[in-house]
């Protein structure tokens, strides 16, 4: 079975076509500047990159161009659309309605639209991508794979806030967590790397990128995670502030005359590494500036590393132990300076980093960067969220007998 994985943003659409027989990527690409002048499709297949510059007034046109590229005689990878067995969509928020991936039905889509208020920056775009695919491929089964679903195993003591309980029951205010597909993938891969069953290990997974989150995974199940009601909570990120005293918002409103929406815009788009350093939200720029002695860039890296370390220590306590500390995503996989700040000086927990391994070794593969005498393995594991989406889509489609047992599942 070949599965098309779609990740639709407000003005972009990423895709991969995955052959599930070998779990290899046949083609992948991205549509950029949808609804904006200068839109283009970058398509990669058969070792070649093709750029198609064409107007994309909406996601329907973007999907049409993607499907056209996949079947193109020049740079396509399938002879006809009939070779695509299913489509898997990334969907950000499931609220408490879905605890795992689901097949697309009208009722499921209605629920996701209602939950859009919990992720107003991402969910509407995700839904537009689904609708565009349904229009272009009406007879192809489709699945939704949620960023939040993996975190639904958190106990209530981990996801509840210290607010009036009615805010949870009436307005769904709680910690949800995000990057679930990534945390699920790398925690399972860590178990494989160690030659153990995922049910028998305790792992802290650090998904570090422009958006970052940390998760405690005990026996293959998430028991805590750093992002909360929104992806703003947790560690400081590329442009997000992370954890702050809520009173800061009101204080800044009084001092600057900004509205609550303007302050939150600062918290989301002008804070984090960019705000602290005054240099960039890109960790490559930060490390380059830090090497030249830029004190604010050094401070930003120190704050980031220290905050991640603090979460790691808290999650070791929450699980009463740890077998592996895992780094993944763009920064986690490619920035040794960050890994040093997080995993250094943690011998008390049995974590000992080998700095030579940390700063060397082949990129793009799973590897162990812990010292020989470290009781806890420190691993770099490249994430593969698209493969998780494809696997879950395949499982749903193959287990469906064509009868809707309820609005969530369609299983035998």
Buried (B, 14 or more C-beta within 10 A) or exposed (E): BBBBBBBBBBBBBBBBBBBBEEEEBBBBBBBBBBBEEEBBBBBBBEEEEBEBEEBBEEBBBBBBBBBBBBBBEEBBBBEEBEBBBBBBBBBBBBBEBBBBBBBBBEEBBEBBEEBBEBBEEBBBBBBBBBBBBBEBBEEBBBBBBBBBBBBBBBEEEBBBBEEEEEEBEEEBBBBBBBBBBBBBBBBBBBBEBBEEEBEEBBBBBBBBBBBBBBBBBBBBBBBBBBBBBBBBBBBBBBBBBBBEEEEEBEEBBEEEEBEEEEBBEBBBBEBBBBBBBEBBBBBEBBBBBBEEEBEBBBEBBEBBBEBBBBBBBBBBEBBEEBBBBBBBBBBBBBBBBBBBBBBBEBBEBBBBBBBEBBEEEEEEEBBBBBBEEBEBBBBBBBBBBBBBBBBBBBBBBEEBEEEEEEBBBBBE
